[in-house]
């Protein structure tokens, strides 16, 4: 898909295509649509991330709360978004043993209790052994530092999802 195609999309099509670039936040895609025309594909990414960066603290925390726990209940129930399903599957999180699932559930619960939002990690850039290590490491962070790290992970996920949608015309992270 090229930038002319993106710029020619009507509102509904744009939100349908880009509505889950930021997990379960189609309103961000709706806001970004109004910024057309985009000069290039990097400009499209810049608008997504500028919108996120301009949000107040409560808005950024809201974005984080839209993310599922890694290897959590939504994975077990099969209710993840298609993108999250592919990402968690690619990281090997669908094939965890009982002890691994229990460990991640405990870490996710501690993280949620400490920070008030789910642990967010670009799972496609990780693997099943690294996820619990990173979760345990980030549990030791200060809240402000962790919020910043988690938002950086949201952007990594968004960049990967845009790359998926836009193919070879868009640089991979």
SEVO-873027 format. One line per field, with one value per residue (C-alpha): residue in one letter; x, y, z. Coordinates in steps of 0.5 Angstrom, whole numbers, padded with zeros to 4 digits. Example, Ala and Ser with C-alpha at 12.3 -4.5 7.8 and 13.67 -1.06 7.14 Angstrom:
% residues 2
drenkol = [A_S]
px = [0025_0027]
py = [-0009_-0002]
pz = [0016_0014]
This chain:
% residues 173
drenkol = [X_X_X_X_X_X_X_X_X_X_X_X_X_X_X_X_X_X_X_X_X_X_X_X_X_X_X_X_X_X_X_X_X_X_X_X_X_X_X_X_X_X_X_X_X_X_X_X_X_X_X_X_X_X_X_X_X_X_X_X_X_X_X_X_X_X_X_X_X_X_X_X_X_X_X_X_X_X_X_X_X_X_X_X_X_X_X_X_X_X_X_X_X_X_X_X_X_X_X_X_X_X_X_X_X_X_X_X_X_X_X_X_X_X_X_X_X_X_X_X_X_X_X_X_X_X_X_X_X_X_X_X_X_X_X_X_X_X_X_X_X_X_X_X_X_X_X_X_X_X_X_X_X_X_X_X_X_X_X_X_X_X_X_X_X_X_X_X_X_X_X_X_X]
px = [0000_0003_0002_-0003_-0008_-0007_-0009_-0015_-0018_-0025_-0026_-0029_-0024_-0018_-0021_-0022_-0015_-0011_-0016_-0012_-0005_-0005_-0008_-0016_-0016_-0019_-0021_-0013_-0014_-0020_-0016_-0010_-0015_-0016_-0009_-0009_-0006_0001_0007_0010_0009_0014_0009_0003_0007_0009_0002_0000_0006_0005_-0002_0000_0005_0000_-0005_-0005_-0002_-0009_-0010_-0003_-0005_-0011_-0008_-0004_-0010_-0012_-0007_-0008_-0003_0002_0000_-0006_-0014_-0015_-0010_-0013_-0020_-0018_-0021_-0014_-0015_-0012_-0006_-0004_-0006_0000_0005_0004_0004_0010_0014_0012_0007_0001_0006_0007_0007_0003_0009_0011_0003_0003_0010_0007_0000_0004_0008_0003_-0001_0004_0006_-0002_-0002_0004_0003_-0004_-0004_-0002_0005_0007_0012_0013_0012_0015_0021_0022_0021_0018_0024_0026_0018_0018_0026_0024_0017_0021_0026_0021_0018_0024_0023_0020_0013_0015_0020_0016_0010_0015_0018_0011_0009_0016_0013_0007_0010_0015_0008_0005_0011_0011_0003_0004_0010_0005_0000_0004_0009_0016_0014_0015_0022_0022_0024]
py = [0000_0007_0014_0016_0010_0012_0019_0017_0013_0015_0016_0009_0005_0009_0007_0000_-0001_0003_0002_-0003_0000_0002_-0004_-0003_0005_0006_0013_0015_0012_0017_0023_0021_0021_0028_0030_0028_0028_0025_0027_0020_0013_0016_0022_0017_0014_0021_0023_0017_0018_0025_0024_0019_0024_0030_0026_0027_0022_0019_0018_0015_0010_0009_0006_0002_-0001_-0003_-0008_-0015_-0019_-0023_-0030_-0028_-0030_-0027_-0031_-0037_-0035_-0034_-0026_-0023_-0018_-0022_-0017_-0019_-0027_-0027_-0023_-0027_-0033_-0031_-0030_-0037_-0035_-0040_-0046_-0045_-0050_-0050_-0047_-0042_-0040_-0039_-0035_-0030_-0030_-0028_-0023_-0020_-0019_-0016_-0011_-0009_-0008_-0004_0000_0000_-0002_-0008_-0010_-0008_-0011_-0012_-0019_-0020_-0017_-0022_-0030_-0034_-0034_-0027_-0024_-0026_-0024_-0017_-0017_-0018_-0013_-0008_-0009_-0006_0001_0007_0009_0015_0011_0005_0009_0012_0005_0002_0008_0006_-0001_0001_0005_-0001_-0005_0001_0001_-0006_-0006_-0001_-0004_-0010_-0006_-0002_-0008_-0006_0001_0002_0001_-0004_-0002]
pz = [0000_-0002_0001_-0004_-0002_0005_0003_-0001_0004_0007_0014_0015_0011_0015_0022_0019_0017_0022_0028_0032_0030_0038_0041_0042_0041_0034_0036_0035_0028_0027_0030_0025_0019_0020_0019_0012_0007_0010_0006_0007_0011_0016_0017_0018_0024_0027_0027_0031_0036_0036_0038_0044_0046_0047_0051_0059_0064_0064_0057_0056_0062_0059_0052_0057_0060_0053_0053_0055_0060_0056_0056_0060_0061_0054_0051_0054_0052_0045_0046_0044_0038_0031_0032_0039_0038_0032_0037_0043_0038_0035_0042_0044_0049_0047_0048_0055_0060_0067_0071_0066_0065_0073_0074_0068_0072_0078_0075_0071_0078_0082_0076_0075_0083_0083_0077_0075_0068_0065_0063_0056_0051_0044_0044_0037_0039_0045_0046_0052_0056_0056_0057_0065_0066_0063_0067_0073_0072_0070_0077_0080_0076_0079_0076_0072_0069_0068_0064_0060_0058_0057_0052_0048_0048_0045_0040_0038_0037_0033_0029_0027_0026_0021_0018_0017_0014_0009_0007_0004_0003_0010_0014_0019_0027]
